[in-house]
């Protein structure tokens, strides 16, 4: 489809619109020039932390790197209308709000067994709270690890380096609210 543009291509287009070199963006994002080049050519599967760092370096949102879903109603979002984000293999985020124009981001995250947001923790200025609907989440928050099972919830400052791992043998499904929106 004409509207289906890869994440790598969107990163490249955002970089070129800003007149930045591979080296400049890679340095700002804390990755190698080679990794950025591979990402732009869709030969590299970035972590969520890498996508957040790139979005910050390019002064864009992570959501702008993905194909938008059409949501004809600005208040209600039907399951078929949800914007889907897959920042890395094994993880899919479903935007539960019509867009990111408001003051809160509300998402459903689905992690395959063993999937994680990446080996490296990441941080950004926001506050996040979540509820595990099913499965087992391991939330690495600074130097502490919190094991959450269905029905457990958590709130934390996203400025603390963190990562999320599905330690269960089944799919992990969580609801997250993040203020301000970061996607």
PyMOL commands that set and color helices and strands:
alter all, ss='L'
color gray80, all
select helices_A, chain A and resi 7-17+22-29+33-40+48-58+62-65+79-81
alter helices_A, ss='H'
color red, helices_A
select strands_A, chain A and resi 83-88+91-95+105-111+127-134+136-141+144-149+153-157+162-166+172-179
alter strands_A, ss='S'
color yellow, strands_A
deselect
rebuild
show_as cartoon
